Amino acid sequence: MEPMRLAALEYVIKSNGGATKENFIEDHDPIGEQLWMYFCQKGWVHTLSGRVFITDIGKQAFDAANTAK
């Protein structure tokens, strides 16, 4: 996994629902929207009550990428 995607997934994990989709996009500007769409297509993130969370599949992808380092 590319370092920027790995870092963005880590952001979602560490925020633990403390960030909104808008926070994510803004904090990863200028590619925040593209990252978000990619993660959604992969099924790695979701929103609940306006907050962002990692999915089980996203956590598995993150863990696999960290193991491969």
PDB file of N, CA, C and O in Angstrom:
ATOM      1  N   MET A   1       0.851  -1.175   0.000  1.00  0.00           N
ATOM      2  CA  MET A   1       0.000   0.000   0.000  1.00  0.00           C
ATOM      3  C   MET A   1       0.896   1.237   0.000  1.00  0.00           C
ATOM      4  O   MET A   1       1.932   1.273   0.664  1.00  0.00           O
ATOM      5  N   GLU A   2       0.484   2.225  -0.742  1.00  0.00           N
ATOM      6  CA  GLU A   2       1.235   3.477  -0.807  1.00  0.00           C
ATOM      7  C   GLU A   2       1.261   4.157   0.562  1.00  0.00           C
ATOM      8  O   GLU A   2       0.278   4.105   1.302  1.00  0.00           O
ATOM      9  N   PRO A   3       2.379   4.790   0.895  1.00  0.00           N
ATOM     10  CA  PRO A   3       2.498   5.443   2.206  1.00  0.00           C
ATOM     11  C   PRO A   3       1.392   6.458   2.502  1.00  0.00           C
ATOM     12  O   PRO A   3       0.932   6.549   3.640  1.00  0.00           O
ATOM     13  N   MET A   4       0.957   7.225   1.492  1.00  0.00           N
ATOM     14  CA  MET A   4      -0.086   8.229   1.766  1.00  0.00           C
ATOM     15  C   MET A   4      -1.415   7.561   2.111  1.00  0.00           C
ATOM     16  O   MET A   4      -2.162   8.065   2.949  1.00  0.00           O
ATOM     17  N   ARG A   5      -1.714   6.429   1.469  1.00  0.00           N
ATOM     18  CA  ARG A   5      -2.952   5.715   1.789  1.00  0.00           C
ATOM     19  C   ARG A   5      -2.853   5.093   3.170  1.00  0.00           C
ATOM     20  O   ARG A   5      -3.813   5.118   3.940  1.00  0.00           O
ATOM     21  N   LEU A   6      -1.694   4.536   3.481  1.00  0.00           N
ATOM     22  CA  LEU A   6      -1.481   3.953   4.795  1.00  0.00           C
ATOM     23  C   LEU A   6      -1.638   5.011   5.888  1.00  0.00           C
ATOM     24  O   LEU A   6      -2.282   4.766   6.908  1.00  0.00           O
ATOM     25  N   ALA A   7      -1.054   6.171   5.674  1.00  0.00           N
ATOM     26  CA  ALA A   7      -1.163   7.266   6.646  1.00  0.00           C
ATOM     27  C   ALA A   7      -2.603   7.738   6.788  1.00  0.00           C
ATOM     28  O   ALA A   7      -3.045   8.058   7.892  1.00  0.00           O
ATOM     29  N   ALA A   8      -3.335   7.784   5.688  1.00  0.00           N
ATOM     30  CA  ALA A   8      -4.734   8.221   5.739  1.00  0.00           C
ATOM     31  C   ALA A   8      -5.604   7.205   6.477  1.00  0.00           C
ATOM     32  O   ALA A   8      -6.512   7.587   7.215  1.00  0.00           O
ATOM     33  N   LEU A   9      -5.333   5.925   6.284  1.00  0.00           N
ATOM     34  CA  LEU A   9      -6.074   4.908   7.044  1.00  0.00           C
ATOM     35  C   LEU A   9      -5.744   4.992   8.527  1.00  0.00           C
ATOM     36  O   LEU A   9      -6.618   4.834   9.380  1.00  0.00           O
ATOM     37  N   GLU A  10      -4.475   5.241   8.824  1.00  0.00           N
ATOM     38  CA  GLU A  10      -4.075   5.400  10.223  1.00  0.00           C
ATOM     39  C   GLU A  10      -4.799   6.591  10.856  1.00  0.00           C
ATOM     40  O   GLU A  10      -5.185   6.535  12.024  1.00  0.00           O
ATOM     41  N   TYR A  11      -4.978   7.646  10.099  1.00  0.00           N
ATOM     42  CA  TYR A  11      -5.726   8.820  10.555  1.00  0.00           C
ATOM     43  C   TYR A  11      -7.140   8.414  10.982  1.00  0.00           C
ATOM     44  O   TYR A  11      -7.623   8.826  12.037  1.00  0.00           O
ATOM     45  N   VAL A  12      -7.792   7.602  10.148  1.00  0.00           N
ATOM     46  CA  VAL A  12      -9.156   7.164  10.461  1.00  0.00           C
ATOM     47  C   VAL A  12      -9.154   6.305  11.721  1.00  0.00           C
ATOM     48  O   VAL A  12     -10.013   6.462  12.589  1.00  0.00           O
ATOM     49  N   ILE A  13      -8.190   5.405  11.816  1.00  0.00           N
ATOM     50  CA  ILE A  13      -8.106   4.537  12.992  1.00  0.00           C
ATOM     51  C   ILE A  13      -7.889   5.371  14.255  1.00  0.00           C
ATOM     52  O   ILE A  13      -8.585   5.189  15.254  1.00  0.00           O
ATOM     53  N   LYS A  14      -6.931   6.274  14.203  1.00  0.00           N
ATOM     54  CA  LYS A  14      -6.602   7.077  15.386  1.00  0.00           C
ATOM     55  C   LYS A  14      -7.708   8.061  15.762  1.00  0.00           C
ATOM     56  O   LYS A  14      -7.880   8.388  16.936  1.00  0.00           O
ATOM     57  N   SER A  15      -8.451   8.529  14.769  1.00  0.00           N
ATOM     58  CA  SER A  15      -9.534   9.471  15.091  1.00  0.00           C
ATOM     59  C   SER A  15     -10.658   8.765  15.840  1.00  0.00           C
ATOM     60  O   SER A  15     -11.374   9.390  16.622  1.00  0.00           O
ATOM     61  N   ASN A  16     -10.814   7.455  15.602  1.00  0.00           N
ATOM     62  CA  ASN A  16     -11.800   6.640  16.315  1.00  0.00           C
ATOM     63  C   ASN A  16     -13.168   7.317  16.383  1.00  0.00           C
ATOM     64  O   ASN A  16     -13.803   7.362  17.436  1.00  0.00           O
ATOM     65  N   GLY A  17     -13.604   7.837  15.250  1.00  0.00           N
ATOM     66  CA  GLY A  17     -14.907   8.493  15.194  1.00  0.00           C
ATOM     67  C   GLY A  17     -14.878   9.954  15.578  1.00  0.00           C
ATOM     68  O   GLY A  17     -15.923  10.603  15.607  1.00  0.00           O
ATOM     69  N   GLY A  18     -13.716  10.481  15.870  1.00  0.00           N
ATOM     70  CA  GLY A  18     -13.601  11.880  16.263  1.00  0.00           C
ATOM     71  C   GLY A  18     -13.532  12.834  15.084  1.00  0.00           C
ATOM     72  O   GLY A  18     -13.609  14.050  15.261  1.00  0.00           O
ATOM     73  N   ALA A  19     -13.388  12.291  13.882  1.00  0.00           N
ATOM     74  CA  ALA A  19     -13.289  13.129  12.681  1.00  0.00           C
ATOM     75  C   ALA A  19     -14.514  12.912  11.798  1.00  0.00           C
ATOM     76  O   ALA A  19     -15.109  11.835  11.787  1.00  0.00           O
ATOM     77  N   THR A  20     -14.869  13.941  11.073  1.00  0.00           N
ATOM     78  CA  THR A  20     -15.947  13.830  10.099  1.00  0.00           C
ATOM     79  C   THR A  20     -15.342  13.582   8.720  1.00  0.00           C
ATOM     80  O   THR A  20     -14.131  13.696   8.530  1.00  0.00           O
ATOM     81  N   LYS A  21     -16.189  13.246   7.778  1.00  0.00           N
ATOM     82  CA  LYS A  21     -15.729  13.082   6.395  1.00  0.00           C
ATOM     83  C   LYS A  21     -15.093  14.380   5.922  1.00  0.00           C
ATOM     84  O   LYS A  21     -14.058  14.355   5.255  1.00  0.00           O
ATOM     85  N   GLU A  22     -15.695  15.503   6.256  1.00  0.00           N
ATOM     86  CA  GLU A  22     -15.168  16.801   5.853  1.00  0.00           C
ATOM     87  C   GLU A  22     -13.784  17.048   6.467  1.00  0.00           C
ATOM     88  O   GLU A  22     -12.897  17.588   5.807  1.00  0.00           O
ATOM     89  N   ASN A  23     -13.605  16.649   7.739  1.00  0.00           N
ATOM     90  CA  ASN A  23     -12.285  16.762   8.376  1.00  0.00           C
ATOM     91  C   ASN A  23     -11.259  15.950   7.602  1.00  0.00           C
ATOM     92  O   ASN A  23     -10.160  16.425   7.315  1.00  0.00           O
ATOM     93  N   PHE A  24     -11.629  14.728   7.272  1.00  0.00           N
ATOM     94  CA  PHE A  24     -10.723  13.845   6.539  1.00  0.00           C
ATOM     95  C   PHE A  24     -10.303  14.477   5.219  1.00  0.00           C
ATOM     96  O   PHE A  24      -9.115  14.553   4.906  1.00  0.00           O
ATOM     97  N   ILE A  25     -11.279  14.925   4.458  1.00  0.00           N
ATOM     98  CA  ILE A  25     -10.996  15.502   3.137  1.00  0.00           C
ATOM     99  C   ILE A  25     -10.118  16.741   3.275  1.00  0.00           C
ATOM    100  O   ILE A  25      -9.156  16.908   2.525  1.00  0.00           O
ATOM    101  N   GLU A  26     -10.439  17.599   4.219  1.00  0.00           N
ATOM    102  CA  GLU A  26      -9.656  18.822   4.425  1.00  0.00           C
ATOM    103  C   GLU A  26      -8.242  18.512   4.903  1.00  0.00           C
ATOM    104  O   GLU A  26      -7.279  19.116   4.433  1.00  0.00           O
ATOM    105  N   ASP A  27      -8.119  17.580   5.827  1.00  0.00           N
ATOM    106  CA  ASP A  27      -6.802  17.253   6.390  1.00  0.00           C
ATOM    107  C   ASP A  27      -5.894  16.550   5.385  1.00  0.00           C
ATOM    108  O   ASP A  27      -4.679  16.506   5.578  1.00  0.00           O
ATOM    109  N   HIS A  28      -6.468  16.001   4.317  1.00  0.00           N
ATOM    110  CA  HIS A  28      -5.682  15.313   3.290  1.00  0.00           C
ATOM    111  C   HIS A  28      -5.712  16.054   1.952  1.00  0.00           C
ATOM    112  O   HIS A  28      -5.462  15.473   0.896  1.00  0.00           O
ATOM    113  N   ASP A  29      -6.019  17.334   2.021  1.00  0.00           N
ATOM    114  CA  ASP A  29      -6.032  18.189   0.834  1.00  0.00           C
ATOM    115  C   ASP A  29      -4.647  18.206   0.197  1.00  0.00           C
ATOM    116  O   ASP A  29      -3.670  18.292   0.941  1.00  0.00           O
ATOM    117  N   PRO A  30      -4.494  18.133  -1.069  1.00  0.00           N
ATOM    118  CA  PRO A  30      -5.488  18.303  -2.129  1.00  0.00           C
ATOM    119  C   PRO A  30      -6.085  16.985  -2.651  1.00  0.00           C
ATOM    120  O   PRO A  30      -6.867  16.998  -3.602  1.00  0.00           O
ATOM    121  N   ILE A  31      -5.719  15.845  -2.033  1.00  0.00           N
ATOM    122  CA  ILE A  31      -6.219  14.570  -2.555  1.00  0.00           C
ATOM    123  C   ILE A  31      -7.232  13.899  -1.626  1.00  0.00           C
ATOM    124  O   ILE A  31      -7.548  12.722  -1.798  1.00  0.00           O
ATOM    125  N   GLY A  32      -7.731  14.632  -0.662  1.00  0.00           N
ATOM    126  CA  GLY A  32      -8.645  14.064   0.324  1.00  0.00           C
ATOM    127  C   GLY A  32      -9.882  13.425  -0.274  1.00  0.00           C
ATOM    128  O   GLY A  32     -10.268  12.325   0.121  1.00  0.00           O
ATOM    129  N   GLU A  33     -10.504  14.102  -1.217  1.00  0.00           N
ATOM    130  CA  GLU A  33     -11.721  13.559  -1.844  1.00  0.00           C
ATOM    131  C   GLU A  33     -11.421  12.261  -2.590  1.00  0.00           C
ATOM    132  O   GLU A  33     -12.198  11.310  -2.509  1.00  0.00           O
ATOM    133  N   GLN A  34     -10.314  12.213  -3.307  1.00  0.00           N
ATOM    134  CA  GLN A  34      -9.946  11.002  -4.043  1.00  0.00           C
ATOM    135  C   GLN A  34      -9.631   9.851  -3.083  1.00  0.00           C
ATOM    136  O   GLN A  34     -10.036   8.713  -3.321  1.00  0.00           O
ATOM    137  N   LEU A  35      -8.907  10.149  -1.998  1.00  0.00           N
ATOM    138  CA  LEU A  35      -8.618   9.122  -1.005  1.00  0.00           C
ATOM    139  C   LEU A  35      -9.908   8.571  -0.409  1.00  0.00           C
ATOM    140  O   LEU A  35     -10.079   7.358  -0.279  1.00  0.00           O
ATOM    141  N   TRP A  36     -10.806   9.471  -0.051  1.00  0.00           N
ATOM    142  CA  TRP A  36     -12.067   9.051   0.557  1.00  0.00           C
ATOM    143  C   TRP A  36     -12.859   8.145  -0.390  1.00  0.00           C
ATOM    144  O   TRP A  36     -13.366   7.100   0.019  1.00  0.00           O
ATOM    145  N   MET A  37     -12.959   8.547  -1.638  1.00  0.00           N
ATOM    146  CA  MET A  37     -13.698   7.755  -2.613  1.00  0.00           C
ATOM    147  C   MET A  37     -13.035   6.386  -2.810  1.00  0.00           C
ATOM    148  O   MET A  37     -13.731   5.375  -2.909  1.00  0.00           O
ATOM    149  N   TYR A  38     -11.718   6.344  -2.868  1.00  0.00           N
ATOM    150  CA  TYR A  38     -10.991   5.084  -3.018  1.00  0.00           C
ATOM    151  C   TYR A  38     -11.272   4.167  -1.822  1.00  0.00           C
ATOM    152  O   TYR A  38     -11.569   2.985  -1.997  1.00  0.00           O
ATOM    153  N   PHE A  39     -11.177   4.713  -0.620  1.00  0.00           N
ATOM    154  CA  PHE A  39     -11.417   3.918   0.583  1.00  0.00           C
ATOM    155  C   PHE A  39     -12.851   3.396   0.622  1.00  0.00           C
ATOM    156  O   PHE A  39     -13.088   2.257   1.026  1.00  0.00           O
ATOM    157  N   CYS A  40     -13.799   4.221   0.205  1.00  0.00           N
ATOM    158  CA  CYS A  40     -15.205   3.780   0.166  1.00  0.00           C
ATOM    159  C   CYS A  40     -15.399   2.664  -0.851  1.00  0.00           C
ATOM    160  O   CYS A  40     -16.091   1.685  -0.573  1.00  0.00           O
ATOM    161  N   GLN A  41     -14.800   2.800  -2.015  1.00  0.00           N
ATOM    162  CA  GLN A  41     -14.910   1.768  -3.049  1.00  0.00           C
ATOM    163  C   GLN A  41     -14.328   0.448  -2.568  1.00  0.00           C
ATOM    164  O   GLN A  41     -14.849  -0.618  -2.896  1.00  0.00           O
ATOM    165  N   LYS A  42     -13.265   0.514  -1.803  1.00  0.00           N
ATOM    166  CA  LYS A  42     -12.631  -0.688  -1.260  1.00  0.00           C
ATOM    167  C   LYS A  42     -13.410  -1.253  -0.067  1.00  0.00           C
ATOM    168  O   LYS A  42     -13.201  -2.399   0.331  1.00  0.00           O
ATOM    169  N   GLY A  43     -14.307  -0.443   0.497  1.00  0.00           N
ATOM    170  CA  GLY A  43     -15.044  -0.870   1.683  1.00  0.00           C
ATOM    171  C   GLY A  43     -14.237  -0.746   2.959  1.00  0.00           C
ATOM    172  O   GLY A  43     -14.508  -1.438   3.940  1.00  0.00           O
ATOM    173  N   TRP A  44     -13.240   0.139   2.952  1.00  0.00           N
ATOM    174  CA  TRP A  44     -12.336   0.277   4.091  1.00  0.00           C
ATOM    175  C   TRP A  44     -12.815   1.267   5.143  1.00  0.00           C
ATOM    176  O   TRP A  44     -12.358   1.214   6.285  1.00  0.00           O
ATOM    177  N   VAL A  45     -13.720   2.164   4.788  1.00  0.00           N
ATOM    178  CA  VAL A  45     -14.211   3.178   5.729  1.00  0.00           C
ATOM    179  C   VAL A  45     -15.727   3.284   5.627  1.00  0.00           C
ATOM    180  O   VAL A  45     -16.332   2.863   4.641  1.00  0.00           O
ATOM    181  N   HIS A  46     -16.321   3.853   6.660  1.00  0.00           N
ATOM    182  CA  HIS A  46     -17.744   4.162   6.623  1.00  0.00           C
ATOM    183  C   HIS A  46     -18.007   5.335   7.558  1.00  0.00           C
ATOM    184  O   HIS A  46     -17.158   5.704   8.370  1.00  0.00           O
ATOM    185  N   THR A  47     -19.175   5.901   7.432  1.00  0.00           N
ATOM    186  CA  THR A  47     -19.567   6.982   8.329  1.00  0.00           C
ATOM    187  C   THR A  47     -20.752   6.525   9.179  1.00  0.00           C
ATOM    188  O   THR A  47     -21.577   5.722   8.743  1.00  0.00           O
ATOM    189  N   LEU A  48     -20.812   7.040  10.368  1.00  0.00           N
ATOM    190  CA  LEU A  48     -21.915   6.783  11.280  1.00  0.00           C
ATOM    191  C   LEU A  48     -22.160   8.073  12.045  1.00  0.00           C
ATOM    192  O   LEU A  48     -21.268   8.584  12.723  1.00  0.00           O
ATOM    193  N   SER A  49     -23.358   8.589  11.931  1.00  0.00           N
ATOM    194  CA  SER A  49     -23.707   9.859  12.574  1.00  0.00           C
ATOM    195  C   SER A  49     -22.732  10.963  12.179  1.00  0.00           C
ATOM    196  O   SER A  49     -22.384  11.816  12.995  1.00  0.00           O
ATOM    197  N   GLY A  50     -22.293  10.939  10.921  1.00  0.00           N
ATOM    198  CA  GLY A  50     -21.410  11.971  10.399  1.00  0.00           C
ATOM    199  C   GLY A  50     -19.938  11.785  10.726  1.00  0.00           C
ATOM    200  O   GLY A  50     -19.109  12.597  10.316  1.00  0.00           O
ATOM    201  N   ARG A  51     -19.603  10.745  11.448  1.00  0.00           N
ATOM    202  CA  ARG A  51     -18.211  10.480  11.865  1.00  0.00           C
ATOM    203  C   ARG A  51     -17.624   9.345  11.041  1.00  0.00           C
ATOM    204  O   ARG A  51     -18.355   8.468  10.580  1.00  0.00           O
ATOM    205  N   VAL A  52     -16.296   9.355  10.849  1.00  0.00           N
ATOM    206  CA  VAL A  52     -15.640   8.342  10.025  1.00  0.00           C
ATOM    207  C   VAL A  52     -15.049   7.236  10.898  1.00  0.00           C
ATOM    208  O   VAL A  52     -14.505   7.478  11.975  1.00  0.00           O
ATOM    209  N   PHE A  53     -15.179   6.024  10.391  1.00  0.00           N
ATOM    210  CA  PHE A  53     -14.672   4.841  11.072  1.00  0.00           C
ATOM    211  C   PHE A  53     -14.038   3.900  10.061  1.00  0.00           C
ATOM    212  O   PHE A  53     -14.397   3.903   8.884  1.00  0.00           O
ATOM    213  N   ILE A  54     -13.106   3.105  10.522  1.00  0.00           N
ATOM    214  CA  ILE A  54     -12.498   2.066   9.696  1.00  0.00           C
ATOM    215  C   ILE A  54     -13.408   0.837   9.771  1.00  0.00           C
ATOM    216  O   ILE A  54     -14.016   0.575  10.808  1.00  0.00           O
ATOM    217  N   THR A  55     -13.496   0.098   8.686  1.00  0.00           N
ATOM    218  CA  THR A  55     -14.244  -1.155   8.697  1.00  0.00           C
ATOM    219  C   THR A  55     -13.290  -2.289   9.067  1.00  0.00           C
ATOM    220  O   THR A  55     -12.076  -2.091   9.131  1.00  0.00           O
ATOM    221  N   ASP A  56     -13.835  -3.457   9.304  1.00  0.00           N
ATOM    222  CA  ASP A  56     -12.988  -4.616   9.581  1.00  0.00           C
ATOM    223  C   ASP A  56     -12.071  -4.902   8.393  1.00  0.00           C
ATOM    224  O   ASP A  56     -10.898  -5.234   8.567  1.00  0.00           O
ATOM    225  N   ILE A  57     -12.617  -4.768   7.186  1.00  0.00           N
ATOM    226  CA  ILE A  57     -11.822  -4.987   5.977  1.00  0.00           C
ATOM    227  C   ILE A  57     -10.707  -3.944   5.886  1.00  0.00           C
ATOM    228  O   ILE A  57      -9.579  -4.271   5.518  1.00  0.00           O
ATOM    229  N   GLY A  58     -11.016  -2.700   6.218  1.00  0.00           N
ATOM    230  CA  GLY A  58     -10.013  -1.645   6.203  1.00  0.00           C
ATOM    231  C   GLY A  58      -8.915  -1.893   7.220  1.00  0.00           C
ATOM    232  O   GLY A  58      -7.740  -1.659   6.938  1.00  0.00           O
ATOM    233  N   LYS A  59      -9.290  -2.365   8.396  1.00  0.00           N
ATOM    234  CA  LYS A  59      -8.297  -2.675   9.441  1.00  0.00           C
ATOM    235  C   LYS A  59      -7.410  -3.819   8.988  1.00  0.00           C
ATOM    236  O   LYS A  59      -6.203  -3.797   9.228  1.00  0.00           O
ATOM    237  N   GLN A  60      -7.991  -4.820   8.334  1.00  0.00           N
ATOM    238  CA  GLN A  60      -7.198  -5.935   7.825  1.00  0.00           C
ATOM    239  C   GLN A  60      -6.205  -5.457   6.765  1.00  0.00           C
ATOM    240  O   GLN A  60      -5.048  -5.878   6.759  1.00  0.00           O
ATOM    241  N   ALA A  61      -6.657  -4.581   5.874  1.00  0.00           N
ATOM    242  CA  ALA A  61      -5.768  -4.035   4.837  1.00  0.00           C
ATOM    243  C   ALA A  61      -4.641  -3.224   5.470  1.00  0.00           C
ATOM    244  O   ALA A  61      -3.487  -3.320   5.052  1.00  0.00           O
ATOM    245  N   PHE A  62      -4.980  -2.433   6.470  1.00  0.00           N
ATOM    246  CA  PHE A  62      -3.977  -1.627   7.183  1.00  0.00           C
ATOM    247  C   PHE A  62      -2.959  -2.543   7.861  1.00  0.00           C
ATOM    248  O   PHE A  62      -1.753  -2.330   7.733  1.00  0.00           O
ATOM    249  N   ASP A  63      -3.432  -3.547   8.571  1.00  0.00           N
ATOM    250  CA  ASP A  63      -2.531  -4.464   9.264  1.00  0.00           C
ATOM    251  C   ASP A  63      -1.635  -5.225   8.287  1.00  0.00           C
ATOM    252  O   ASP A  63      -0.446  -5.408   8.548  1.00  0.00           O
ATOM    253  N   ALA A  64      -2.197  -5.666   7.169  1.00  0.00           N
ATOM    254  CA  ALA A  64      -1.418  -6.387   6.161  1.00  0.00           C
ATOM    255  C   ALA A  64      -0.334  -5.496   5.578  1.00  0.00           C
ATOM    256  O   ALA A  64       0.788  -5.946   5.347  1.00  0.00           O
ATOM    257  N   ALA A  65      -0.665  -4.238   5.340  1.00  0.00           N
ATOM    258  CA  ALA A  65       0.313  -3.293   4.779  1.00  0.00           C
ATOM    259  C   ALA A  65       1.430  -3.033   5.781  1.00  0.00           C
ATOM    260  O   ALA A  65       2.593  -2.914   5.396  1.00  0.00           O
ATOM    261  N   ASN A  66       1.092  -2.945   7.046  1.00  0.00           N
ATOM    262  CA  ASN A  66       2.119  -2.718   8.076  1.00  0.00           C
ATOM    263  C   ASN A  66       3.002  -3.942   8.251  1.00  0.00           C
ATOM    264  O   ASN A  66       4.195  -3.805   8.526  1.00  0.00           O
ATOM    265  N   THR A  67       2.452  -5.110   8.102  1.00  0.00           N
ATOM    266  CA  THR A  67       3.218  -6.346   8.205  1.00  0.00           C
ATOM    267  C   THR A  67       4.191  -6.483   7.037  1.00  0.00           C
ATOM    268  O   THR A  67       5.288  -7.020   7.185  1.00  0.00           O
ATOM    269  N   ALA A  68       3.769  -5.988   5.875  1.00  0.00           N
ATOM    270  CA  ALA A  68       4.586  -6.106   4.662  1.00  0.00           C
ATOM    271  C   ALA A  68       5.751  -5.120   4.642  1.00  0.00           C
ATOM    272  O   ALA A  68       6.635  -5.239   3.793  1.00  0.00           O
ATOM    273  N   LYS A  69       5.774  -4.163   5.543  1.00  0.00           N
ATOM    274  CA  LYS A  69       6.837  -3.138   5.552  1.00  0.00           C
ATOM    275  C   LYS A  69       8.194  -3.757   5.742  1.00  0.00           C
ATOM    276  O   LYS A  69       9.198  -3.046   5.774  1.00  0.00           O
TER     277      LYS A  69
END
